[in-house]
């Protein structure tokens, strides 16, 4: 006789709370969409042209399982060997591959708090213990984090959702103090003062850097990410990945995007300028805004307004920002850096709400 619904699910997932992505309206027209950290610009024209050229009869064939053309282009860009690059279906797949390769059921993963909300649900799927380490009040690392003996640690830098950034010495102390793998999630690093691929080139054998094409390359819809590390760590990721995890068009887009450095740099500079303007506009309206090293800002509304209520009121007026329910960030909003027109619409709507 069939069992009651839900009893087929493994015990670890019966109270499972999956990651909730930012809202994607069914009809995009009319919305000011500043909730999912997408690019304010379209992809490089060279990417569009490459994709058009890539659409043909060869789509009937499976892609190269190791995406060697894209790996080669990424390796040249970062000055590392091709065997130091792994490709993924977005950075999120590479995060999941870290769990497959470096930790397992009953083992620990060390996380900072607050941090990217994807890590904990993936840990639950893999039945890992989560060792939590709250950031200090000034958003620096607690001493306990480097000392944690977990076989896998994640450091989002710049952090999500706060946008705060750790300098080279802070990252180096975690890498040198850790006995397991340190996965440095650099999804937003192109908007930060520095990146940490120098540590990869210097041969730190327990460091893996994770990147995405979704933000500074404007390819969120393609679902492309990559990891950099020693050949041994990259081989471990390839050992546990799906056979054809990056499709033919994705690999084509990756090559065209990373080779158009001029367009990429212009996009990043535009975001930096708009980030400064958005920060000033919010502060002028009484918001507390953390210094950001990402393509978003993290802000707290004036004391007389709740973040959840403000996010809801904005949504009613077709302006989307991100609000997280869980502590310690429930009183804050994360707002994507967009165009000046989008910012004007946001600030104008905020004035209607806060007055």
Secondary structure as UniProt FT lines:
FT   TURN            5..8
FT   HELIX           11..13
FT   TURN            14..15
FT   TURN            29..30
FT   STRAND          32..33
FT   HELIX           45..54
FT   HELIX           57..60
FT   TURN            65..66
FT   HELIX           68..78
FT   HELIX           82..84
FT   STRAND          85..88
FT   HELIX           91..102
FT   TURN            105..106
FT   STRAND          108..113
FT   HELIX           118..125
FT   TURN            126..127
FT   STRAND          129..134
FT   TURN            137..138
FT   HELIX           143..147
FT   STRAND          152..156
FT   TURN            160..162
FT   HELIX           168..177
FT   STRAND          181..185
FT   TURN            187..188
FT   HELIX           189..191
FT   HELIX           197..201
FT   TURN            202..203
FT   TURN            205..206
FT   STRAND          207..212
FT   TURN            216..217
FT   HELIX           220..222
FT   STRAND          225..228
FT   HELIX           231..240
FT   TURN            243..244
FT   HELIX           248..259
FT   HELIX           261..284
FT   TURN            285..286
FT   STRAND          288..289
FT   STRAND          296..300
FT   TURN            303..304
FT   HELIX           307..316
FT   TURN            317..318
FT   STRAND          319..320
FT   STRAND          322..323
FT   TURN            327..328
FT   TURN            330..331
FT   STRAND          333..336
FT   HELIX           340..354
//
